[in-house]
Amino acid sequence: MTMVKLKKKLKRSLKEAEVPQKPVVELPPPTRNSDEPLQKKRKWINKQRVLIFASRGISFTDRHLMKNIQTMLPHSRPGNKMERKDTLTAVNEICEMKNCNKCILFEGRLRRDLYMWFANVNDGPSLKCLVESVFTMGELKLTGNSLKGSRPLLSFDEKFRQEPHYRLIQELLTQIFGTPKDLPKSQPFIDHVISFSILDNRIWFRNYQILSEDGALVEIGPRFCLNPIKIFDGGFGGKTIWENPKYVSPAKFRQQLKRMTSQKYEMKAEQKEQKKQEKQSLVIEPPNENDITELLTGDMMKKAKKLTHKTIDLKKQSETETAAQEQAVEKKKIKAAFSAMKKLKKKEAEKVKTAAKSVQNGGGLSVKTKEGKKINKHKLKRLKENLERKKKLKEKKKKAKKKMVRKDVKE
């Protein structure tokens, strides 16, 4: 009996061992205050750090742009200025000393041109770009704003998927500008969007704030444009994977502008010569003397004049034509004035005739006017005498005034 009981107990224990145990689930507390912060995961798996620094000879606008990018990326680290003596291969050693995987280097030349390097220090690749149309956050004064240390959304244009070199650039930019999850310096918020778009073989950088869930955006800044030049296999060196065939260096572009300005004088001289040739083409050429058929046809006098005057200057011809027109106008004016004088003389003669007739008819005591009124001759004489007296008085007064003025001058 004892053996049978032992066997039954063993079977029961085996069955209990085979049955899997249910996992214990920890439920959240039934109540929680809204002021309590969420517990962060202390595990930081994606440990990427970006070193952002510049070489000597950089301008103030480029320096402000570098500081704006440093504030945008919470996983970045600043660095000292690189000396001009150092080569680009020394940047890899600087990144290793700072424990950084990625790097953004600002290289300035002649305080005019700015070159930006994006590189993966350990294995590569590295991208060299020319920075154009830079506008910093201080210059723009835009209304957008975002929390410091917040995580961004990266949006890329569809053209990044069409060509292989753009795909490589997209991956490199995502690793540099994308803040890693659970970073100690970052915040668990996504309140701004960084967009990269391609237009005119250039990459345009923009930064926007997310206002609402509907998709309303406001620009924060900064703004700049990247003109890619080369992609290298390693970090700051190696074999060239891709090269931009449409790239023109800023020095060559300035040389072309200078040539265009220097060619202005030559262009003006050519235009003057063209005008002279056009004027010469307008000169009437004489007919051939050997062709008798051309001479016999048409007006003989005109063709004789053309033969005598082989070359005709258009300027002189225009001047003579204008002078002839002016003379004709003056002749017309003289003729009109002469005809008017004749008409006046005829009217005066008619008046004299009418006065003589009236004297014969009325006995010489009265004269008729144009209106038909009769005036006595004695009255007319008196009126004429009064007018003459008034004229003489006026002349005396004028002479007296002149004498007074002369006396004042002498004194």
Phi and psi in degrees as a GROMACS rama.xvg file:
@    title "Ramachandran Plot"
@    xaxis  label "Phi"
@    yaxis  label "Psi"
@TYPE xy
-65.4774  -38.3318  THR-2
-66.2403  -36.785  MET-3
-67.2783  -39.8163  VAL-4
-64.5403  -40.4452  LYS-5
-63.7147  -38.9641  LEU-6
-64.5395  -41.0889  LYS-7
-63.0299  -40.5068  LYS-8
-63.8205  -39.6497  LYS-9
-64.6555  -41.205  LEU-10
-62.1306  -42.3007  LYS-11
-62.6817  -42.9248  ARG-12
-64.5794  -36.8155  SER-13
-66.9506  -40.619  LEU-14
-64.1745  -41.5494  LYS-15
-64.3032  -35.6377  GLU-16
-67.8959  -37.358  ALA-17
-69.5423  -30.9472  GLU-18
-68.4833  123.838  VAL-19
-73.0444  142.825  PRO-20
-84.1337  138.784  GLN-21
-74.1038  137.91  LYS-22
-70.6668  147.267  PRO-23
-85.3078  122.199  VAL-24
-100.87  127.188  VAL-25
-90.8197  113.783  GLU-26
-81.2929  149.855  LEU-27
-70.6453  161.352  PRO-28
-65.9371  150.796  PRO-29
-67.0333  -29.5199  PRO-30
-130.3  148.417  THR-31
-150.468  138.213  ARG-32
-75.1849  143.765  ASN-33
-71.7685  -21.0177  SER-34
-79.0095  -16.244  ASP-35
-70.1304  126.997  GLU-36
-73.0402  152.67  PRO-37
-71.7686  144.179  LEU-38
-76.6531  124.666  GLN-39
-83.759  149.795  LYS-40
-78.0072  129.372  LYS-41
-82.5759  -8.3505  ARG-42
-80.3837  121.927  LYS-43
-116.421  98.2552  TRP-44
-83.2499  -49.7582  ILE-45
-82.7602  85.5665  ASN-46
-93.2303  76.0871  LYS-47
-107.081  133.797  GLN-48
-126.891  139.769  ARG-49
-115.124  124.723  VAL-50
-92.097  123.701  LEU-51
-120.004  115.288  ILE-52
-154.839  177.826  PHE-53
-136.565  164.559  ALA-54
-93.4395  167.863  SER-55
-72.9139  151.389  ARG-56
91.945  24.4175  GLY-57
-95.7587  148.423  ILE-58
-84.6984  172.333  SER-59
-71.0397  -35.5243  PHE-60
-64.9187  -39.2596  THR-61
-68.1613  -33.4326  ASP-62
-68.3422  -38.9384  ARG-63
-66.0045  -36.5198  HIS-64
-64.4497  -40.297  LEU-65
-61.7513  -41.337  MET-66
-68.2198  -35.2064  LYS-67
-63.2308  -40.3917  ASN-68
-69.3183  -35.5513  ILE-69
-62.3998  -40.0969  GLN-70
-70.3611  -29.8404  THR-71
-69.4321  -34.4716  MET-72
-104.367  106.841  LEU-73
-71.9402  -19.3677  PRO-74
-92.3212  19.2449  HIS-75
-96.9718  160.492  SER-76
-133.074  136.902  ARG-77
-80.0144  161.841  PRO-78
-142.918  163.591  GLY-79
-74.7039  162.99  ASN-80
-67.6627  142.128  LYS-81
-86.4609  135.99  MET-82
-73.7836  156.375  GLU-83
-71.2382  -25.2431  ARG-84
-68.1702  -33.8574  LYS-85
-70.3995  145.016  ASP-86
-89.2741  171.982  THR-87
-70.6246  -22.8729  LEU-88
-67.7454  -22.487  THR-89
-70.5332  -16.6508  ALA-90
-67.1093  -34.2573  VAL-91
-60.3468  -41.2104  ASN-92
-67.799  -38.3084  GLU-93
-63.2058  -40.3814  ILE-94
-66.0862  -38.014  CYS-95
-66.0535  -37.3652  GLU-96
-65.9316  -32.9816  MET-97
-89.7736  0.625482  LYS-98
59.0093  48.5159  ASN-99
-116.271  139.576  CYS-100
-91.2135  -36.8217  ASN-101
-115.507  165.098  LYS-102
-151.003  141.51  CYS-103
-123.415  116.046  ILE-104
-113.139  131.12  LEU-105
-102.401  115.366  PHE-106
-113.85  116.833  GLU-107
-104.082  144.328  GLY-108
-135.001  128.454  ARG-109
59.2887  19.5946  LEU-110
55.6367  23.1925  ARG-111
-123.619  -51.2251  ARG-112
-99.1851  141.662  ASP-113
-124.621  128.05  LEU-114
-114.978  138.341  TYR-115
-121.035  130.707  MET-116
-107.602  131.322  TRP-117
-116.546  121.31  PHE-118
-142.176  145.651  ALA-119
-97.6006  112.801  ASN-120
-67.3364  -42.4677  VAL-121
-70.2215  -59.8431  ASN-122
-112.278  -11.9491  ASP-123
89.5787  178.922  GLY-124
-85.9162  179.484  PRO-125
-135.032  140.694  SER-126
-117.999  131.858  LEU-127
-110.718  128.562  LYS-128
-133.662  152.169  CYS-129
-97.7547  128.586  LEU-130
-92.6634  128.023  VAL-131
-128.464  154.881  GLU-132
49.0465  65.5758  SER-133
-86.8508  131.67  VAL-134
-136.606  115.55  PHE-135
-83.6311  172.361  THR-136
-67.8149  -33.2261  MET-137
-68.8387  -33.3035  GLY-138
-74.2883  -42.0238  GLU-139
-74.4133  -41.7562  LEU-140
56.1989  55.2358  LYS-141
-84.4633  161.81  LEU-142
-82.782  -17.2209  THR-143
-69.4183  156.433  GLY-144
-156.834  150.647  ASN-145
-142.757  158.932  SER-146
-70.353  144.416  LEU-147
-75.1582  127.183  LYS-148
89.1319  4.18629  GLY-149
-77.0267  156.215  SER-150
-85.4484  141.005  ARG-151
-100.343  160.955  PRO-152
-96.6098  129.47  LEU-153
-99.5571  120.417  LEU-154
-115.735  130.064  SER-155
-118.34  148.295  PHE-156
-68.4857  158.362  ASP-157
-66.8145  -23.4428  GLU-158
-67.5934  -17.9147  LYS-159
-65.7932  -22.2891  PHE-160
-90.9668  -8.95903  ARG-161
-81.2608  -38.4944  GLN-162
-118.372  150.915  GLU-163
-69.2791  -36.4217  PRO-164
-69.1864  -30.6161  HIS-165
-70.1738  -32.2552  TYR-166
-64.4461  -41.3867  ARG-167
-64.6952  -40.7894  LEU-168
-64.0522  -38.696  ILE-169
-62.5727  -44.8706  GLN-170
-63.9242  -40.0559  GLU-171
-66.0108  -41.6454  LEU-172
-69.5867  -34.5567  LEU-173
-65.7757  -38.4514  THR-174
-70.0727  -29.9435  GLN-175
-84.8294  -49.0167  ILE-176
-87.9008  -15.4315  PHE-177
-82.2201  116.63  GLY-178
-73.6205  133.639  THR-179
-67.6453  153.561  PRO-180
-72.3496  146.743  LYS-181
59.0205  33.2418  ASP-182
-73.2196  136.578  LEU-183
-60.8872  -36.372  PRO-184
-83.2901  -12.9475  LYS-185
-90.11  167.369  SER-186
-115.335  148.981  GLN-187
-80.3449  48.9813  PRO-188
-128.008  148.784  PHE-189
-123.689  100.212  ILE-190
-126.546  7.2491  ASP-191
-148.119  158.344  HIS-192
-122.902  131.414  VAL-193
-106.768  118.861  ILE-194
-110.222  140.847  SER-195
-123.662  116.951  PHE-196
-126.916  149.751  SER-197
-107.111  129.66  ILE-198
-156.819  130.764  LEU-199
59.3903  41.5683  ASP-200
57.2574  32.1148  ASN-201
-134.834  156.042  ARG-202
-104.759  121.199  ILE-203
-102.548  126.721  TRP-204
-102.853  130.346  PHE-205
-140.865  149.878  ARG-206
-128.401  123.899  ASN-207
-124.967  149.437  TYR-208
-93.8387  140.951  GLN-209
-90.5229  113.444  ILE-210
-83.2998  -45.7312  LEU-211
-144.136  173.807  SER-212
-72.2605  -16.4632  GLU-213
-69.3933  -19.7918  ASP-214
109.279  15.6835  GLY-215
-72.5557  131.309  ALA-216
-126.223  150.166  LEU-217
-134.622  136.177  VAL-218
-76.3182  140.255  GLU-219
-103.837  -49.8341  ILE-220
107.557  169.72  GLY-221
-80.7546  176.278  PRO-222
-121.5  138.135  ARG-223
-162.369  164.623  PHE-224
-125.545  134.058  CYS-225
-108.819  123.782  LEU-226
-104.385  100.372  ASN-227
-66.954  137.542  PRO-228
-108.451  -57.6255  ILE-229
-145.351  154.837  LYS-230
-122.315  123.485  ILE-231
-102.997  158.096  PHE-232
-74.2069  -40.926  ASP-233
-103.63  -169.871  GLY-234
-84.13  113.65  GLY-235
56.3406  42.7496  PHE-236
157.785  -179.14  GLY-237
109.261  -165.493  GLY-238
-74.5324  146.5  LYS-239
-83.1031  115.723  THR-240
-78.5814  -40.9588  ILE-241
-146.633  145.33  TRP-242
-135.829  139.414  GLU-243
-81.2036  114.78  ASN-244
-74.3883  -22.1637  PRO-245
-91.6096  7.24524  LYS-246
-79.7081  134.555  TYR-247
-123.978  125.115  VAL-248
-67.0447  150.393  SER-249
-63.7499  -28.7878  PRO-250
-65.6569  -43.3749  ALA-251
-66.1636  -37.1032  LYS-252
-63.0276  -39.8064  PHE-253
-66.6938  -37.7867  ARG-254
-61.8678  -40.3751  GLN-255
-63.6504  -39.0994  GLN-256
-64.4575  -41.8726  LEU-257
-62.8368  -39.7703  LYS-258
-64.4246  -39.6063  ARG-259
-62.398  -40.5815  MET-260
-69.5582  -36.3364  THR-261
-70.4575  -25.5296  SER-262
-82.3637  -0.68104  GLN-263
-63.4859  -42.59  LYS-264
-62.7438  -42.0474  TYR-265
-64.2464  -39.0927  GLU-266
-63.8239  -40.8372  MET-267
-64.1016  -42.1941  LYS-268
-63.0255  -40.9888  ALA-269
-63.5892  -39.5576  GLU-270
-63.8219  -39.8769  GLN-271
-62.002  -43.058  LYS-272
-64.0912  -39.4739  GLU-273
-62.258  -40.5883  GLN-274
-63.741  -41.0616  LYS-275
-61.8892  -42.7207  LYS-276
-64.1205  -37.5502  GLN-277
-65.0063  -40.0227  GLU-278
-64.6666  -40.4593  LYS-279
-65.9558  -33.0074  GLN-280
-68.4853  -25.7104  SER-281
-77.4084  -13.9029  LEU-282
-67.3721  135.713  VAL-283
-77.3211  123.555  ILE-284
-89.034  142.687  GLU-285
-74.1578  154.201  PRO-286
-73.6193  163.544  PRO-287
-70.0886  135.308  ASN-288
-71.1232  -25.5378  GLU-289
-73.8517  -27.6243  ASN-290
-79.0566  100.775  ASP-291
-75.5446  -29.5748  ILE-292
-62.9503  -39.9213  THR-293
-67.696  -34.175  GLU-294
-72.2534  -36.425  LEU-295
-76.7995  -28.2906  LEU-296
-83.06  146.31  THR-297
83.4209  -165.352  GLY-298
-74.3857  123.703  ASP-299
-72.5383  -36.1444  MET-300
-66.2367  -42.826  MET-301
-62.6421  -42.0245  LYS-302
-69.2036  -31.5075  LYS-303
-66.0289  -40.4743  ALA-304
-63.4391  -39.8677  LYS-305
-62.8477  -37.4347  LYS-306
-68.0683  -39.0906  LEU-307
-69.9934  -44.6241  THR-308
-96.4871  88.8172  HIS-309
-69.7114  -41.2028  LYS-310
-117.526  137.918  THR-311
-122.369  122.471  ILE-312
-83.5027  127.402  ASP-313
-69.6579  -33.3534  LEU-314
-65.0657  -47.8612  LYS-315
-63.1791  -39.0089  LYS-316
-63.7575  -42.412  GLN-317
-65.3607  -38.3619  SER-318
-65.6731  -42.1068  GLU-319
-64.4102  -38.9278  THR-320
-64.2108  -42.6594  GLU-321
-64.6434  -39.9968  THR-322
-64.0757  -40.7167  ALA-323
-64.684  -39.426  ALA-324
-63.5469  -41.3837  GLN-325
-63.7891  -40.7288  GLU-326
-63.5418  -39.4623  GLN-327
-64.7167  -39.4234  ALA-328
-64.4658  -41.4415  VAL-329
-64.3076  -39.7066  GLU-330
-62.2405  -40.4892  LYS-331
-62.6852  -41.536  LYS-332
-62.6154  -42.6961  LYS-333
-63.3312  -43.1462  ILE-334
-62.0501  -41.3026  LYS-335
-64.5203  -42.3463  ALA-336
-64.5585  -40.1744  ALA-337
-63.9935  -41.3664  PHE-338
-66.8777  -35.7178  SER-339
-65.9901  -40.7368  ALA-340
-61.8386  -40.2274  MET-341
-62.3685  -41.228  LYS-342
-63.3692  -41.5363  LYS-343
-62.5921  -42.6043  LEU-344
-61.1183  -41.8898  LYS-345
-61.8514  -41.4569  LYS-346
-64.1168  -42.8946  LYS-347
-62.8476  -41.1143  GLU-348
-62.9379  -40.0484  ALA-349
-63.7193  -37.9593  GLU-350
-62.9024  -43.6829  LYS-351
-61.5931  -41.4587  VAL-352
-63.5305  -43.2344  LYS-353
-65.0495  -37.2055  THR-354
-65.8056  -41.1955  ALA-355
-63.7977  -40.7577  ALA-356
-63.7792  -40.1672  LYS-357
-66.2244  -35.9906  SER-358
-65.3927  -43.0991  VAL-359
-62.8962  -39.7545  GLN-360
-74.8294  -40.1811  ASN-361
-99.6664  8.70837  GLY-362
78.5764  11.9973  GLY-363
78.4856  10.9501  GLY-364
-91.9727  -24.7156  LEU-365
-134.287  157.78  SER-366
-131.368  137.362  VAL-367
-90.3837  140.588  LYS-368
-90.8402  -176.681  THR-369
-63.6329  -39.0623  LYS-370
-73.9007  -12.1253  GLU-371
101.694  3.53165  GLY-372
-80.9645  149.332  LYS-373
-102.388  132.907  LYS-374
-126.774  139.745  ILE-375
-72.6815  146.208  ASN-376
-68.7654  -34.6484  LYS-377
-63.534  -39.097  HIS-378
-62.3834  -40.3233  LYS-379
-61.9805  -41.2115  LEU-380
-62.3716  -43.0508  LYS-381
-61.9115  -42.9149  ARG-382
-61.595  -42.3892  LEU-383
-63.6002  -41.4715  LYS-384
-64.6302  -41.5638  GLU-385
-60.2139  -42.5997  ASN-386
-61.8454  -42.314  LEU-387
-64.2663  -40.566  GLU-388
-60.5221  -44.9794  ARG-389
-61.0087  -39.887  LYS-390
-62.9763  -42.4401  LYS-391
-64.6418  -39.7436  LYS-392
-62.0507  -43.0662  LEU-393
-61.1378  -42.3307  LYS-394
-64.3021  -40.4439  GLU-395
-62.0425  -42.7171  LYS-396
-62.0432  -41.2182  LYS-397
-62.4164  -44.0348  LYS-398
-64.3577  -38.6549  LYS-399
-63.8792  -41.6747  ALA-400
-62.4905  -40.8223  LYS-401
-63.9875  -40.5264  LYS-402
-63.9272  -40.4697  LYS-403
-62.5376  -41.0025  MET-404
-65.1248  -40.3757  VAL-405
-64.9843  -39.873  ARG-406
-61.4149  -43.6435  LYS-407
-61.4613  -37.9265  ASP-408
-67.3703  -42.0851  VAL-409
-64.7408  -43.7599  LYS-410
